């Protein structure tokens, strides 16, 4: 009986930690990628520029319209830095010869690999400066920033 109670407490604690790690906002901000279709991923917490402040980043709503566009070409992102307002849909279009991603340096937000010719979109729900890179080419494509006001 004692082991059963201990097991239930342990499962409850692990569940609580897992839910806390997923972020708590339910702001609908989906994304669509031509390569993988619309995403229904929940929002995830993302730290800003190394500060203790946290902000949410989510995939953009299916059928969302980009307010800010980023082109991926010649293994780089343009423009640099990306400048957006809270709630703007940011679209990364891969015009290169290989798949790429836009991944926050802390790993909290990620477009997943974007196929050649495809687009993936994200929305930031808090202001801050976010550093990002391509997770497919982390040594070649790093040091980029997203500035959200």
Secondary structure, 3 states (H helix, E strand, C coil): CHHHHHHHHHHHHHHHHHHHHCCCCCCCCCEEECCCEEECCCCEEEECCCCCCEEEEEECCCCCCCCEEEEEECCEEECCCEEECCCCEEEEEECCCCCECCEECCCCCECCCECCCCEEEEEECCCEEEEEECCCCCCCCCCEEEEEC
